[in-house]
Every structure is written in structure tokens, then in C-alpha cells.
């Protein structure tokens, strides 16, 4: 049987939090650890999406003027292909 390596960590929960989490895990047929790993994965994925969204917004703030993205609009394809060998 293949074992997934885990890092043991300790989290201090309020008694009510622990009870509610234990109920949720039991109702889903999961261990508390499995439930928490699943939720952490979802939170990390959401954080990454938020970071990407923020980065895209920063780019829009940098390159957009009057609702249009202008960062590379000055490139003229004909000039590019005409001069690319030089």
C-alpha cells in the first residue's frame, strides 16, 4: 500500500469549532484531517485565483486607457515582419 507523506501539525480549535468540524467530517464519511486538507486545498486554490485576478487588474491599470488595452497596440505587424531580419 502506497502511503502519502504528510507533515504533522497542531491546530488549536475552540471546543465548538472542533465539535462542528467533527460532525461535518462524520456526516461526509471523512476523517477530520481529510476534511481539513480538502478545505485547505480549496482555500489555497481560491487564494491563487485571487492573486491572479489581482495581477490581471494591476496589468489593466498599467496598460488600459479609456477602457482599451494599449500596451502593445503601437506594434505594427507589417513593420515587425519587415524589420525582423535586421
PDB file of N, CA, C and O in Angstrom:
ATOM      1  N   UNK A   1       0.851  -1.175   0.000  1.00  0.00           N
ATOM      2  CA  UNK A   1       0.000   0.000   0.000  1.00  0.00           C
ATOM      3  C   UNK A   1       0.895   1.236   0.000  1.00  0.00           C
ATOM      4  O   UNK A   1       1.819   1.346   0.807  1.00  0.00           O
ATOM      5  N   UNK A   2       0.616   2.153  -0.902  1.00  0.00           N
ATOM      6  CA  UNK A   2       1.390   3.381  -1.029  1.00  0.00           C
ATOM      7  C   UNK A   2       0.899   4.401  -0.006  1.00  0.00           C
ATOM      8  O   UNK A   2      -0.303   4.622   0.140  1.00  0.00           O
ATOM      9  N   UNK A   3       1.838   5.015   0.691  1.00  0.00           N
ATOM     10  CA  UNK A   3       1.489   5.998   1.704  1.00  0.00           C
ATOM     11  C   UNK A   3       1.837   7.399   1.216  1.00  0.00           C
ATOM     12  O   UNK A   3       2.911   7.616   0.656  1.00  0.00           O
ATOM     13  N   UNK A   4       0.932   8.347   1.429  1.00  0.00           N
ATOM     14  CA  UNK A   4       1.183   9.741   1.068  1.00  0.00           C
ATOM     15  C   UNK A   4       1.907  10.406   2.222  1.00  0.00           C
ATOM     16  O   UNK A   4       1.462  10.317   3.366  1.00  0.00           O
ATOM     17  N   UNK A   5       3.021  11.073   1.937  1.00  0.00           N
ATOM     18  CA  UNK A   5       3.726  11.738   3.029  1.00  0.00           C
ATOM     19  C   UNK A   5       2.957  12.969   3.512  1.00  0.00           C
ATOM     20  O   UNK A   5       2.527  13.792   2.704  1.00  0.00           O
ATOM     21  N   UNK A   6       2.792  13.086   4.784  1.00  0.00           N
ATOM     22  CA  UNK A   6       2.117  14.228   5.386  1.00  0.00           C
ATOM     23  C   UNK A   6       3.055  14.879   6.387  1.00  0.00           C
ATOM     24  O   UNK A   6       3.990  14.249   6.882  1.00  0.00           O
ATOM     25  N   UNK A   7       2.801  16.121   6.674  1.00  0.00           N
ATOM     26  CA  UNK A   7       3.505  16.826   7.729  1.00  0.00           C
ATOM     27  C   UNK A   7       2.541  16.988   8.886  1.00  0.00           C
ATOM     28  O   UNK A   7       1.440  17.516   8.726  1.00  0.00           O
ATOM     29  N   UNK A   8       2.955  16.541  10.023  1.00  0.00           N
ATOM     30  CA  UNK A   8       2.104  16.663  11.204  1.00  0.00           C
ATOM     31  C   UNK A   8       2.169  18.098  11.699  1.00  0.00           C
ATOM     32  O   UNK A   8       3.246  18.685  11.809  1.00  0.00           O
ATOM     33  N   UNK A   9       1.002  18.654  11.995  1.00  0.00           N
ATOM     34  CA  UNK A   9       0.936  19.998  12.545  1.00  0.00           C
ATOM     35  C   UNK A   9      -0.143  20.024  13.613  1.00  0.00           C
ATOM     36  O   UNK A   9      -1.007  19.149  13.668  1.00  0.00           O
ATOM     37  N   UNK A  10      -0.081  21.014  14.436  1.00  0.00           N
ATOM     38  CA  UNK A  10      -1.053  21.125  15.514  1.00  0.00           C
ATOM     39  C   UNK A  10      -1.831  22.417  15.330  1.00  0.00           C
ATOM     40  O   UNK A  10      -1.254  23.481  15.109  1.00  0.00           O
ATOM     41  N   UNK A  11      -3.147  22.308  15.422  1.00  0.00           N
ATOM     42  CA  UNK A  11      -4.023  23.466  15.315  1.00  0.00           C
ATOM     43  C   UNK A  11      -4.897  23.480  16.558  1.00  0.00           C
ATOM     44  O   UNK A  11      -5.513  22.478  16.921  1.00  0.00           O
ATOM     45  N   UNK A  12      -4.936  24.625  17.190  1.00  0.00           N
ATOM     46  CA  UNK A  12      -5.779  24.760  18.381  1.00  0.00           C
ATOM     47  C   UNK A  12      -7.129  25.334  17.966  1.00  0.00           C
ATOM     48  O   UNK A  12      -7.212  26.417  17.385  1.00  0.00           O
ATOM     49  N   UNK A  13      -8.177  24.586  18.276  1.00  0.00           N
ATOM     50  CA  UNK A  13      -9.535  24.990  17.926  1.00  0.00           C
ATOM     51  C   UNK A  13     -10.328  25.246  19.197  1.00  0.00           C
ATOM     52  O   UNK A  13     -10.051  24.677  20.253  1.00  0.00           O
ATOM     53  N   UNK A  14     -11.304  26.102  19.070  1.00  0.00           N
ATOM     54  CA  UNK A  14     -12.249  26.272  20.169  1.00  0.00           C
ATOM     55  C   UNK A  14     -13.100  25.008  20.234  1.00  0.00           C
ATOM     56  O   UNK A  14     -13.332  24.379  19.201  1.00  0.00           O
ATOM     57  N   UNK A  15     -13.565  24.623  21.404  1.00  0.00           N
ATOM     58  CA  UNK A  15     -14.354  23.389  21.526  1.00  0.00           C
ATOM     59  C   UNK A  15     -15.540  23.322  20.573  1.00  0.00           C
ATOM     60  O   UNK A  15     -15.824  22.267  20.006  1.00  0.00           O
ATOM     61  N   UNK A  16     -16.227  24.435  20.396  1.00  0.00           N
ATOM     62  CA  UNK A  16     -17.384  24.449  19.491  1.00  0.00           C
ATOM     63  C   UNK A  16     -16.939  24.210  18.054  1.00  0.00           C
ATOM     64  O   UNK A  16     -17.606  23.488  17.314  1.00  0.00           O
ATOM     65  N   UNK A  17     -15.817  24.807  17.649  1.00  0.00           N
ATOM     66  CA  UNK A  17     -15.291  24.592  16.300  1.00  0.00           C
ATOM     67  C   UNK A  17     -14.962  23.115  16.090  1.00  0.00           C
ATOM     68  O   UNK A  17     -15.315  22.532  15.065  1.00  0.00           O
ATOM     69  N   UNK A  18     -14.284  22.516  17.069  1.00  0.00           N
ATOM     70  CA  UNK A  18     -13.897  21.111  16.965  1.00  0.00           C
ATOM     71  C   UNK A  18     -15.130  20.217  16.844  1.00  0.00           C
ATOM     72  O   UNK A  18     -15.147  19.277  16.050  1.00  0.00           O
ATOM     73  N   UNK A  19     -16.149  20.514  17.628  1.00  0.00           N
ATOM     74  CA  UNK A  19     -17.374  19.704  17.600  1.00  0.00           C
ATOM     75  C   UNK A  19     -18.069  19.816  16.248  1.00  0.00           C
ATOM     76  O   UNK A  19     -18.497  18.812  15.680  1.00  0.00           O
ATOM     77  N   UNK A  20     -18.181  21.032  15.739  1.00  0.00           N
ATOM     78  CA  UNK A  20     -18.853  21.234  14.451  1.00  0.00           C
ATOM     79  C   UNK A  20     -18.070  20.555  13.326  1.00  0.00           C
ATOM     80  O   UNK A  20     -18.657  19.897  12.467  1.00  0.00           O
ATOM     81  N   UNK A  21     -16.749  20.715  13.332  1.00  0.00           N
ATOM     82  CA  UNK A  21     -15.928  20.080  12.305  1.00  0.00           C
ATOM     83  C   UNK A  21     -16.028  18.559  12.378  1.00  0.00           C
ATOM     84  O   UNK A  21     -16.085  17.893  11.344  1.00  0.00           O
ATOM     85  N   UNK A  22     -16.049  18.009  13.579  1.00  0.00           N
ATOM     86  CA  UNK A  22     -16.178  16.558  13.740  1.00  0.00           C
ATOM     87  C   UNK A  22     -17.517  16.071  13.194  1.00  0.00           C
ATOM     88  O   UNK A  22     -17.590  15.008  12.576  1.00  0.00           O
ATOM     89  N   UNK A  23     -18.571  16.844  13.421  1.00  0.00           N
ATOM     90  CA  UNK A  23     -19.896  16.483  12.888  1.00  0.00           C
ATOM     91  C   UNK A  23     -19.893  16.512  11.363  1.00  0.00           C
ATOM     92  O   UNK A  23     -20.424  15.604  10.723  1.00  0.00           O
ATOM     93  N   UNK A  24     -19.304  17.541  10.786  1.00  0.00           N
ATOM     94  CA  UNK A  24     -19.256  17.656   9.327  1.00  0.00           C
ATOM     95  C   UNK A  24     -18.467  16.494   8.738  1.00  0.00           C
ATOM     96  O   UNK A  24     -18.903  15.863   7.775  1.00  0.00           O
ATOM     97  N   UNK A  25     -17.302  16.216   9.321  1.00  0.00           N
ATOM     98  CA  UNK A  25     -16.471  15.118   8.829  1.00  0.00           C
ATOM     99  C   UNK A  25     -17.238  13.799   8.901  1.00  0.00           C
ATOM    100  O   UNK A  25     -17.229  13.022   7.946  1.00  0.00           O
ATOM    101  N   UNK A  26     -17.891  13.548  10.016  1.00  0.00           N
ATOM    102  CA  UNK A  26     -18.645  12.301  10.182  1.00  0.00           C
ATOM    103  C   UNK A  26     -19.791  12.213   9.168  1.00  0.00           C
ATOM    104  O   UNK A  26     -20.043  11.151   8.599  1.00  0.00           O
ATOM    105  N   UNK A  27     -20.475  13.328   8.951  1.00  0.00           N
ATOM    106  CA  UNK A  27     -21.614  13.307   8.027  1.00  0.00           C
ATOM    107  C   UNK A  27     -21.153  13.068   6.586  1.00  0.00           C
ATOM    108  O   UNK A  27     -21.920  12.568   5.763  1.00  0.00           O
ATOM    109  N   UNK A  28     -19.895  13.427   6.282  1.00  0.00           N
ATOM    110  CA  UNK A  28     -19.350  13.219   4.937  1.00  0.00           C
ATOM    111  C   UNK A  28     -18.527  11.934   4.857  1.00  0.00           C
ATOM    112  O   UNK A  28     -17.956  11.623   3.811  1.00  0.00           O
ATOM    113  N   UNK A  29     -18.467  11.198   5.952  1.00  0.00           N
ATOM    114  CA  UNK A  29     -17.722   9.935   5.958  1.00  0.00           C
ATOM    115  C   UNK A  29     -16.224  10.126   5.802  1.00  0.00           C
ATOM    116  O   UNK A  29     -15.548   9.296   5.194  1.00  0.00           O
ATOM    117  N   UNK A  30     -15.706  11.217   6.348  1.00  0.00           N
ATOM    118  CA  UNK A  30     -14.287  11.526   6.244  1.00  0.00           C
ATOM    119  C   UNK A  30     -13.687  11.683   7.627  1.00  0.00           C
ATOM    120  O   UNK A  30     -14.388  11.884   8.619  1.00  0.00           O
ATOM    121  N   UNK A  31     -12.379  11.585   7.660  1.00  0.00           N
ATOM    122  CA  UNK A  31     -11.694  11.925   8.905  1.00  0.00           C
ATOM    123  C   UNK A  31     -11.621  13.441   9.009  1.00  0.00           C
ATOM    124  O   UNK A  31     -11.750  14.148   8.009  1.00  0.00           O
ATOM    125  N   UNK A  32     -11.416  13.930  10.211  1.00  0.00           N
ATOM    126  CA  UNK A  32     -11.271  15.358  10.415  1.00  0.00           C
ATOM    127  C   UNK A  32     -10.065  15.871   9.626  1.00  0.00           C
ATOM    128  O   UNK A  32     -10.126  16.943   9.024  1.00  0.00           O
ATOM    129  N   UNK A  33      -8.978  15.111   9.629  1.00  0.00           N
ATOM    130  CA  UNK A  33      -7.781  15.510   8.876  1.00  0.00           C
ATOM    131  C   UNK A  33      -8.070  15.619   7.386  1.00  0.00           C
ATOM    132  O   UNK A  33      -7.648  16.571   6.730  1.00  0.00           O
ATOM    133  N   UNK A  34      -8.784  14.648   6.864  1.00  0.00           N
ATOM    134  CA  UNK A  34      -9.124  14.661   5.438  1.00  0.00           C
ATOM    135  C   UNK A  34      -9.995  15.862   5.097  1.00  0.00           C
ATOM    136  O   UNK A  34      -9.771  16.531   4.088  1.00  0.00           O
ATOM    137  N   UNK A  35     -10.978  16.132   5.931  1.00  0.00           N
ATOM    138  CA  UNK A  35     -11.851  17.278   5.721  1.00  0.00           C
ATOM    139  C   UNK A  35     -11.049  18.577   5.727  1.00  0.00           C
ATOM    140  O   UNK A  35     -11.240  19.431   4.862  1.00  0.00           O
ATOM    141  N   UNK A  36     -10.150  18.727   6.704  1.00  0.00           N
ATOM    142  CA  UNK A  36      -9.354  19.952   6.792  1.00  0.00           C
ATOM    143  C   UNK A  36      -8.400  20.093   5.607  1.00  0.00           C
ATOM    144  O   UNK A  36      -8.215  21.198   5.097  1.00  0.00           O
ATOM    145  N   UNK A  37      -7.790  18.987   5.161  1.00  0.00           N
ATOM    146  CA  UNK A  37      -6.923  19.058   3.980  1.00  0.00           C
ATOM    147  C   UNK A  37      -7.714  19.504   2.754  1.00  0.00           C
ATOM    148  O   UNK A  37      -7.232  20.308   1.956  1.00  0.00           O
ATOM    149  N   UNK A  38      -8.930  18.981   2.608  1.00  0.00           N
ATOM    150  CA  UNK A  38      -9.794  19.358   1.485  1.00  0.00           C
ATOM    151  C   UNK A  38     -10.116  20.853   1.529  1.00  0.00           C
ATOM    152  O   UNK A  38     -10.046  21.540   0.509  1.00  0.00           O
ATOM    153  N   UNK A  39     -10.464  21.346   2.706  1.00  0.00           N
ATOM    154  CA  UNK A  39     -10.807  22.759   2.853  1.00  0.00           C
ATOM    155  C   UNK A  39      -9.583  23.645   2.644  1.00  0.00           C
ATOM    156  O   UNK A  39      -9.688  24.720   2.055  1.00  0.00           O
ATOM    157  N   UNK A  40      -8.436  23.203   3.120  1.00  0.00           N
ATOM    158  CA  UNK A  40      -7.206  23.974   2.918  1.00  0.00           C
ATOM    159  C   UNK A  40      -6.867  24.033   1.437  1.00  0.00           C
ATOM    160  O   UNK A  40      -6.483  25.089   0.934  1.00  0.00           O
ATOM    161  N   UNK A  41      -7.003  22.907   0.726  1.00  0.00           N
ATOM    162  CA  UNK A  41      -6.763  22.900  -0.721  1.00  0.00           C
ATOM    163  C   UNK A  41      -7.674  23.901  -1.426  1.00  0.00           C
ATOM    164  O   UNK A  41      -7.227  24.644  -2.300  1.00  0.00           O
ATOM    165  N   UNK A  42      -8.950  23.919  -1.047  1.00  0.00           N
ATOM    166  CA  UNK A  42      -9.910  24.847  -1.666  1.00  0.00           C
ATOM    167  C   UNK A  42      -9.531  26.292  -1.358  1.00  0.00           C
ATOM    168  O   UNK A  42      -9.612  27.153  -2.234  1.00  0.00           O
ATOM    169  N   UNK A  43      -9.119  26.564  -0.121  1.00  0.00           N
ATOM    170  CA  UNK A  43      -8.727  27.925   0.257  1.00  0.00           C
ATOM    171  C   UNK A  43      -7.469  28.358  -0.488  1.00  0.00           C
ATOM    172  O   UNK A  43      -7.371  29.507  -0.918  1.00  0.00           O
ATOM    173  N   UNK A  44      -6.503  27.451  -0.644  1.00  0.00           N
ATOM    174  CA  UNK A  44      -5.279  27.781  -1.369  1.00  0.00           C
ATOM    175  C   UNK A  44      -5.564  28.031  -2.848  1.00  0.00           C
ATOM    176  O   UNK A  44      -4.978  28.930  -3.451  1.00  0.00           O
ATOM    177  N   UNK A  45      -6.459  27.241  -3.431  1.00  0.00           N
ATOM    178  CA  UNK A  45      -6.849  27.439  -4.828  1.00  0.00           C
ATOM    179  C   UNK A  45      -7.523  28.797  -5.000  1.00  0.00           C
ATOM    180  O   UNK A  45      -7.236  29.519  -5.955  1.00  0.00           O
ATOM    181  N   UNK A  46      -8.414  29.143  -4.080  1.00  0.00           N
ATOM    182  CA  UNK A  46      -9.101  30.435  -4.137  1.00  0.00           C
ATOM    183  C   UNK A  46      -8.101  31.580  -3.972  1.00  0.00           C
ATOM    184  O   UNK A  46      -8.211  32.607  -4.641  1.00  0.00           O
ATOM    185  N   UNK A  47      -7.142  31.400  -3.091  1.00  0.00           N
ATOM    186  CA  UNK A  47      -6.118  32.433  -2.884  1.00  0.00           C
ATOM    187  C   UNK A  47      -5.306  32.648  -4.168  1.00  0.00           C
ATOM    188  O   UNK A  47      -5.007  33.784  -4.536  1.00  0.00           O
ATOM    189  N   UNK A  48      -4.954  31.551  -4.843  1.00  0.00           N
ATOM    190  CA  UNK A  48      -4.200  31.658  -6.083  1.00  0.00           C
ATOM    191  C   UNK A  48      -5.029  32.380  -7.146  1.00  0.00           C
ATOM    192  O   UNK A  48      -4.511  33.231  -7.869  1.00  0.00           O
ATOM    193  N   UNK A  49      -6.312  32.040  -7.238  1.00  0.00           N
ATOM    194  CA  UNK A  49      -7.190  32.712  -8.202  1.00  0.00           C
ATOM    195  C   UNK A  49      -7.294  34.199  -7.889  1.00  0.00           C
ATOM    196  O   UNK A  49      -7.290  35.028  -8.799  1.00  0.00           O
ATOM    197  N   UNK A  50      -7.387  34.537  -6.607  1.00  0.00           N
ATOM    198  CA  UNK A  50      -7.457  35.942  -6.210  1.00  0.00           C
ATOM    199  C   UNK A  50      -6.159  36.669  -6.564  1.00  0.00           C
ATOM    200  O   UNK A  50      -6.191  37.810  -7.024  1.00  0.00           O
ATOM    201  N   UNK A  51      -5.021  36.010  -6.350  1.00  0.00           N
ATOM    202  CA  UNK A  51      -3.728  36.605  -6.705  1.00  0.00           C
ATOM    203  C   UNK A  51      -3.643  36.856  -8.208  1.00  0.00           C
ATOM    204  O   UNK A  51      -3.187  37.917  -8.635  1.00  0.00           O
ATOM    205  N   UNK A  52      -4.081  35.883  -9.015  1.00  0.00           N
ATOM    206  CA  UNK A  52      -4.067  36.050 -10.469  1.00  0.00           C
ATOM    207  C   UNK A  52      -5.006  37.166 -10.905  1.00  0.00           C
ATOM    208  O   UNK A  52      -4.683  37.949 -11.798  1.00  0.00           O
ATOM    209  N   UNK A  53      -6.162  37.229 -10.272  1.00  0.00           N
ATOM    210  CA  UNK A  53      -7.130  38.283 -10.593  1.00  0.00           C
ATOM    211  C   UNK A  53      -6.541  39.652 -10.260  1.00  0.00           C
ATOM    212  O   UNK A  53      -6.677  40.601 -11.033  1.00  0.00           O
ATOM    213  N   UNK A  54      -5.889  39.743  -9.106  1.00  0.00           N
ATOM    214  CA  UNK A  54      -5.267  40.995  -8.691  1.00  0.00           C
ATOM    215  C   UNK A  54      -4.141  41.391  -9.656  1.00  0.00           C
ATOM    216  O   UNK A  54      -4.003  42.565 -10.000  1.00  0.00           O
ATOM    217  N   UNK A  55      -3.338  40.410 -10.090  1.00  0.00           N
ATOM    218  CA  UNK A  55      -2.253  40.678 -11.036  1.00  0.00           C
ATOM    219  C   UNK A  55      -2.819  41.151 -12.373  1.00  0.00           C
ATOM    220  O   UNK A  55      -2.282  42.078 -12.980  1.00  0.00           O
ATOM    221  N   UNK A  56      -3.895  40.524 -12.833  1.00  0.00           N
ATOM    222  CA  UNK A  56      -4.521  40.935 -14.091  1.00  0.00           C
ATOM    223  C   UNK A  56      -5.071  42.352 -13.969  1.00  0.00           C
ATOM    224  O   UNK A  56      -4.959  43.149 -14.900  1.00  0.00           O
ATOM    225  N   UNK A  57      -5.660  42.660 -12.827  1.00  0.00           N
ATOM    226  CA  UNK A  57      -6.187  44.013 -12.617  1.00  0.00           C
ATOM    227  C   UNK A  57      -5.056  45.025 -12.598  1.00  0.00           C
ATOM    228  O   UNK A  57      -5.197  46.120 -13.141  1.00  0.00           O
ATOM    229  N   UNK A  58      -3.928  44.670 -11.975  1.00  0.00           N
ATOM    230  CA  UNK A  58      -2.765  45.559 -11.976  1.00  0.00           C
ATOM    231  C   UNK A  58      -2.288  45.818 -13.399  1.00  0.00           C
ATOM    232  O   UNK A  58      -1.919  46.942 -13.741  1.00  0.00           O
ATOM    233  N   UNK A  59      -2.294  44.780 -14.225  1.00  0.00           N
ATOM    234  CA  UNK A  59      -1.886  44.937 -15.624  1.00  0.00           C
ATOM    235  C   UNK A  59      -2.865  45.848 -16.364  1.00  0.00           C
ATOM    236  O   UNK A  59      -2.453  46.689 -17.163  1.00  0.00           O
ATOM    237  N   UNK A  60      -4.146  45.680 -16.101  1.00  0.00           N
ATOM    238  CA  UNK A  60      -5.140  46.534 -16.751  1.00  0.00           C
ATOM    239  C   UNK A  60      -4.934  47.983 -16.332  1.00  0.00           C
ATOM    240  O   UNK A  60      -5.033  48.894 -17.153  1.00  0.00           O
ATOM    241  N   UNK A  61      -4.648  48.189 -15.054  1.00  0.00           N
ATOM    242  CA  UNK A  61      -4.419  49.547 -14.567  1.00  0.00           C
ATOM    243  C   UNK A  61      -3.195  50.164 -15.239  1.00  0.00           C
ATOM    244  O   UNK A  61      -3.143  51.374 -15.455  1.00  0.00           O
ATOM    245  N   UNK A  62      -2.213  49.327 -15.569  1.00  0.00           N
ATOM    246  CA  UNK A  62      -0.986  49.807 -16.190  1.00  0.00           C
ATOM    247  C   UNK A  62      -1.165  50.064 -17.682  1.00  0.00           C
ATOM    248  O   UNK A  62      -0.660  51.058 -18.203  1.00  0.00           O
ATOM    249  N   UNK A  63      -1.881  49.177 -18.374  1.00  0.00           N
ATOM    250  CA  UNK A  63      -1.933  49.232 -19.837  1.00  0.00           C
ATOM    251  C   UNK A  63      -3.253  49.715 -20.419  1.00  0.00           C
ATOM    252  O   UNK A  63      -3.346  49.900 -21.633  1.00  0.00           O
ATOM    253  N   UNK A  64      -4.268  49.924 -19.603  1.00  0.00           N
ATOM    254  CA  UNK A  64      -5.572  50.317 -20.144  1.00  0.00           C
ATOM    255  C   UNK A  64      -5.767  51.822 -20.032  1.00  0.00           C
ATOM    256  O   UNK A  64      -5.477  52.427 -19.000  1.00  0.00           O
ATOM    257  N   UNK A  65      -6.259  52.408 -21.105  1.00  0.00           N
ATOM    258  CA  UNK A  65      -6.616  53.823 -21.117  1.00  0.00           C
ATOM    259  C   UNK A  65      -7.994  53.923 -21.757  1.00  0.00           C
ATOM    260  O   UNK A  65      -8.213  53.439 -22.867  1.00  0.00           O
ATOM    261  N   UNK A  66      -8.903  54.547 -21.055  1.00  0.00           N
ATOM    262  CA  UNK A  66     -10.279  54.709 -21.536  1.00  0.00           C
ATOM    263  C   UNK A  66     -10.903  53.371 -21.932  1.00  0.00           C
ATOM    264  O   UNK A  66     -11.603  53.288 -22.941  1.00  0.00           O
ATOM    265  N   UNK A  67     -10.654  52.331 -21.149  1.00  0.00           N
ATOM    266  CA  UNK A  67     -11.273  51.037 -21.381  1.00  0.00           C
ATOM    267  C   UNK A  67     -10.607  50.174 -22.421  1.00  0.00           C
ATOM    268  O   UNK A  67     -11.060  49.056 -22.662  1.00  0.00           O
ATOM    269  N   UNK A  68      -9.542  50.651 -23.051  1.00  0.00           N
ATOM    270  CA  UNK A  68      -8.836  49.859 -24.052  1.00  0.00           C
ATOM    271  C   UNK A  68      -7.450  49.509 -23.548  1.00  0.00           C
ATOM    272  O   UNK A  68      -6.797  50.312 -22.881  1.00  0.00           O
ATOM    273  N   UNK A  69      -7.010  48.306 -23.871  1.00  0.00           N
ATOM    274  CA  UNK A  69      -5.670  47.889 -23.515  1.00  0.00           C
ATOM    275  C   UNK A  69      -4.741  48.370 -24.623  1.00  0.00           C
ATOM    276  O   UNK A  69      -4.882  47.985 -25.784  1.00  0.00           O
ATOM    277  N   UNK A  70      -3.792  49.218 -24.244  1.00  0.00           N
ATOM    278  CA  UNK A  70      -2.954  49.873 -25.248  1.00  0.00           C
ATOM    279  C   UNK A  70      -1.487  49.478 -25.178  1.00  0.00           C
ATOM    280  O   UNK A  70      -0.695  49.955 -25.991  1.00  0.00           O
ATOM    281  N   UNK A  71      -1.102  48.641 -24.255  1.00  0.00           N
ATOM    282  CA  UNK A  71       0.302  48.340 -24.037  1.00  0.00           C
ATOM    283  C   UNK A  71       1.084  47.987 -25.281  1.00  0.00           C
ATOM    284  O   UNK A  71       2.215  48.444 -25.446  1.00  0.00           O
ATOM    285  N   UNK A  72       0.515  47.193 -26.152  1.00  0.00           N
ATOM    286  CA  UNK A  72       1.232  46.754 -27.341  1.00  0.00           C
ATOM    287  C   UNK A  72       0.540  47.181 -28.625  1.00  0.00           C
ATOM    288  O   UNK A  72       0.882  46.688 -29.700  1.00  0.00           O
ATOM    289  N   UNK A  73      -0.406  48.068 -28.536  1.00  0.00           N
ATOM    290  CA  UNK A  73      -1.153  48.451 -29.726  1.00  0.00           C
ATOM    291  C   UNK A  73      -0.307  49.260 -30.702  1.00  0.00           C
ATOM    292  O   UNK A  73      -0.694  49.410 -31.861  1.00  0.00           O
ATOM    293  N   UNK A  74       0.823  49.779 -30.273  1.00  0.00           N
ATOM    294  CA  UNK A  74       1.690  50.564 -31.147  1.00  0.00           C
ATOM    295  C   UNK A  74       2.480  49.667 -32.101  1.00  0.00           C
ATOM    296  O   UNK A  74       3.040  50.151 -33.085  1.00  0.00           O
ATOM    297  N   UNK A  75       2.527  48.353 -31.813  1.00  0.00           N
ATOM    298  CA  UNK A  75       3.225  47.447 -32.722  1.00  0.00           C
ATOM    299  C   UNK A  75       2.458  47.342 -34.027  1.00  0.00           C
ATOM    300  O   UNK A  75       1.248  47.118 -34.035  1.00  0.00           O
ATOM    301  N   UNK A  76       3.155  47.502 -35.100  1.00  0.00           N
ATOM    302  CA  UNK A  76       2.530  47.365 -36.408  1.00  0.00           C
ATOM    303  C   UNK A  76       3.054  46.076 -37.023  1.00  0.00           C
ATOM    304  O   UNK A  76       4.258  45.942 -37.240  1.00  0.00           O
ATOM    305  N   UNK A  77       2.188  45.148 -37.299  1.00  0.00           N
ATOM    306  CA  UNK A  77       2.603  43.831 -37.782  1.00  0.00           C
ATOM    307  C   UNK A  77       3.442  43.931 -39.049  1.00  0.00           C
ATOM    308  O   UNK A  77       4.427  43.208 -39.193  1.00  0.00           O
ATOM    309  N   UNK A  78       3.072  44.803 -39.955  1.00  0.00           N
ATOM    310  CA  UNK A  78       3.840  44.910 -41.195  1.00  0.00           C
ATOM    311  C   UNK A  78       5.268  45.367 -40.916  1.00  0.00           C
ATOM    312  O   UNK A  78       6.217  44.821 -41.478  1.00  0.00           O
ATOM    313  N   UNK A  79       5.422  46.358 -40.058  1.00  0.00           N
ATOM    314  CA  UNK A  79       6.760  46.826 -39.706  1.00  0.00           C
ATOM    315  C   UNK A  79       7.551  45.732 -39.004  1.00  0.00           C
ATOM    316  O   UNK A  79       8.747  45.573 -39.246  1.00  0.00           O
ATOM    317  N   UNK A  80       6.888  44.983 -38.141  1.00  0.00           N
ATOM    318  CA  UNK A  80       7.567  43.915 -37.422  1.00  0.00           C
ATOM    319  C   UNK A  80       8.119  42.878 -38.395  1.00  0.00           C
ATOM    320  O   UNK A  80       9.289  42.504 -38.318  1.00  0.00           O
ATOM    321  N   UNK A  81       7.279  42.422 -39.300  1.00  0.00           N
ATOM    322  CA  UNK A  81       7.711  41.401 -40.243  1.00  0.00           C
ATOM    323  C   UNK A  81       8.727  41.968 -41.246  1.00  0.00           C
ATOM    324  O   UNK A  81       9.607  41.246 -41.716  1.00  0.00           O
ATOM    325  N   UNK A  82       8.605  43.228 -41.562  1.00  0.00           N
ATOM    326  CA  UNK A  82       9.516  43.878 -42.498  1.00  0.00           C
ATOM    327  C   UNK A  82      10.929  43.992 -41.907  1.00  0.00           C
ATOM    328  O   UNK A  82      11.923  43.820 -42.613  1.00  0.00           O
ATOM    329  N   UNK A  83      11.002  44.286 -40.599  1.00  0.00           N
ATOM    330  CA  UNK A  83      12.286  44.552 -39.964  1.00  0.00           C
ATOM    331  C   UNK A  83      12.798  43.423 -39.090  1.00  0.00           C
ATOM    332  O   UNK A  83      13.861  43.577 -38.488  1.00  0.00           O
ATOM    333  N   UNK A  84      12.112  42.310 -38.983  1.00  0.00           N
ATOM    334  CA  UNK A  84      12.528  41.253 -38.055  1.00  0.00           C
ATOM    335  C   UNK A  84      13.855  40.611 -38.428  1.00  0.00           C
ATOM    336  O   UNK A  84      14.519  40.058 -37.552  1.00  0.00           O
ATOM    337  N   UNK A  85      14.259  40.658 -39.657  1.00  0.00           N
ATOM    338  CA  UNK A  85      15.525  40.043 -40.065  1.00  0.00           C
ATOM    339  C   UNK A  85      16.711  40.951 -39.842  1.00  0.00           C
ATOM    340  O   UNK A  85      17.848  40.528 -40.048  1.00  0.00           O
ATOM    341  N   UNK A  86      16.490  42.162 -39.436  1.00  0.00           N
ATOM    342  CA  UNK A  86      17.604  43.114 -39.295  1.00  0.00           C
ATOM    343  C   UNK A  86      18.240  43.034 -37.940  1.00  0.00           C
ATOM    344  O   UNK A  86      19.189  43.767 -37.660  1.00  0.00           O
TER     345      UNK A  86
END
